[in-house]
């Protein structure tokens, strides 16, 4: 399993979590904070809103970092693809004959008019 594949799996997980966190939030004051029921459970509505806000920023930052790290690991795997291309090109016979450039034509010498 290559490092790019590992990053791809991690990016997928972070994206899924980010979608869930964003869908739980409600911009009009509803969402998870309204379903808790009161300020006595789980630290209240304000704590839930702060948690969702911070988790959104953390997951978004993690997504950016993972994408940048995966792009660095992807550049290393391109060299493997070049080896495959080079191997297929070396399988075809190459002509070793080089055509010589055409010899320049001698310039015509001007003939002086006779008197």
Buried (B, 14 or more C-beta within 10 A) or exposed (E): EEBBEBBBEBBEEBEEBBEEBEEBBBEEEEBBBEEBEEEEEBEBBEEBBEBBEEBBEBBBEBBEEBEEBBEEBBEEEEEEEEEEEEEEEEEEEEEEEEEEEEEEEEEEEEEEEEE
